[in-house]
Amino acid sequence: MPKKINDLTKMKFGQLTVIRQIEKRKYGHQVIWLCRCSCGNETEVSSTNLLSGNTKSCGCNKRKDLKGMHFGQLTAIRPTEKRKNGCIIWLCKCSCGNVVEVSSNILLSRKIKSCGCARIKNLTGMQFGRLTALCPTEKRKNGCIVWLCKCSCGNEFEVSSNSLVTGSIKSCGCARIKDLAGIQFGQLTAICPTEKRRNGHVVWLCKNPDGFETEVSSHYLISETKKHAGA
């Protein structure tokens, strides 16, 4: 009489690791075990299939080509050479135009259905500090949509949806700079601000002692003053 196997818990069979026995039975007598595959998926397998080696994974090894398949707003384009928990990482295109990499297991489980844009509502017309969201651009920053915004100073500025929603950016940068008109910075005297921006900073029209006019960013004016003050 063959030796009876009582407990397969924590034993490994191919890519499967046994978690626990469940109440379900196959053919009325075969014990069924809940197993976790190396790809992260959980599956139920009979003790007979585990011990005989008939079942060695959740089936992820046998899955067909996902190319062209739709998963919510994502369309699988092609497999990459990357792997995560034994699963192929697929290059996918979101309906918003963004391209992201997602593992086959995540795609098939439907846990992710977009590049992340679906989590953000339409921000058009919404105000965030001094910024009003005008329209989304095709650009992405850390997976978030970059929005074209208009600052209350009149400047148009691009900001990621995450920065708008979290409040980390509330203006084009003009709010950080006080009125510099008439202030002298070295040999330059600030006359008036222009509509131009340089790295988010207001560009000021300045004049030197000879009457020559030049445009300089507020950041440069202030940093040069601090530099000379500390010298």
Secondary structure, DSSP 8 states (H G I E B T S, - for coil): --------TT-EETTEEEEEEEEEEETTTEEEEEEEETTS-EEEEEHHHHHHTS--SSSGGG----TT-EETTEEEEEEEEEEETTEEEEEEEETTS-EEEEEHHHHHHTS--SSSGGGS---TT-EETTEEEEEEEEEEETTEEEEEEEETTS-EEEEEHHHHHHTS--SSSGGGS---TT-EETTEEEEEEEEEEETTEEEEEEE-TTS-EEEEEHHHHHHHHHHHHH-
